[in-house]
Amino acid sequence: SGPPDAQADAEIGVRPMQLEPLAPGFPLGARAGIPIGSAPVVSTARTADLGIYQFNSDRRAQGASAGSLQGQVDEFVGRMGASAQAASTASGVPAPLILAQAALESGWGKREIRADDGTQSFNLFGIKADRGWKGATVETTTTEYVDGEPQKVRAKFRAYASYEEAFTDYARFITRNPRYANVLATDDPNEAAHGLQRAGYATDPRYGEKLVRIMQKFG
C-alpha cells in the first residue's frame, strides 16, 4: 500500500535530490566516508524532542490499525524515532524534521532506495555518493527537478549496513557542510525545513512545504 495521505503526498519517496559540490578547497569530510559512531556532540538545549510524538503515537496506536494511514505514520515513528533523536542530539537539527526527511525521501519506509536488483541501501535521506564517498553504493533511477520539471535520471546513492548508520551519516553530512549553516542556526523546525530547500538539499520546488506538512502528521 502507498504512504499515508497518498493523494496529497503523491510525490513522497521519489527522492528529488540534487546535491551540489562543496566549495573549492573544502575538505571531503561532509561527502566522504564517515566513521559510524563518530558524530560530533552538539548541545541538545535547542533540539526538539520526539518524546511527545512517540507518546501520542502510543496513544493513537490503541485505536488505529496497522494498515490505516495513521497506523503507517505511527509505525514509522516507532521504528525510526530513537535514531532520529540520536541524530538530532549529534547535529542540532530538530528531531521531527529529521524524521520528516526520512519519511519524505523513503515514502514512509515503503519506497526506500534500492538497487535495480533489489539490494537494500538503508539510505533514508537520498544522500548521493559522489567521488569522495568511499563506502558502498547502489545505483538506481531517481527523479530530479530541472527548471521545475521532474526528470528521470540514473544516480548512485550511499549505502549503509543499517538505518542507524544512515542517521549517523546524515548528522555528519549536515554538520560538516557549510551550506546548511542556516538550518543549524534556527530553533524552528518549519524554518529549518525551508532552509534545507533554500540550501539546495533537493531540487523539488515544494520540498520545504512537504516537510512541514509531514511534521504536522506527528502531532
Salt bridges, closest charged atoms under 4 A:
ASP5 OD2 - LYS217 NZ 3.24
ASP9 OD1 - ARG213 NH2 2.40
ASP9 OD2 - LYS217 NZ 3.55
GLU11 OE2 - ARG206 NH1 3.66
GLU11 OE1 - LYS210 NZ 2.86
GLU20 OE1 - ARG179 NH2 3.28
ASP74 OD1 - ARG60 NH2 2.96
GLU75 OE2 - ARG79 NE 3.64
ASP116 OD2 - ARG154 NH2 2.80
ASP130 OD2 - ARG31 NE 3.47
GLU139 OE2 - ARG154 NE 3.86
GLU144 OE2 - LYS128 NZ 2.21
ASP169 OD2 - ARG158 NH1 2.98
ASP187 OD1 - ARG46 NH1 3.66
GLU191 OE2 - ARG198 NH2 2.48
ASP204 OD2 - LYS210 NZ 2.63
GLU209 OE2 - ARG206 NH2 3.43
GLU209 OE2 - ARG213 NH1 3.80
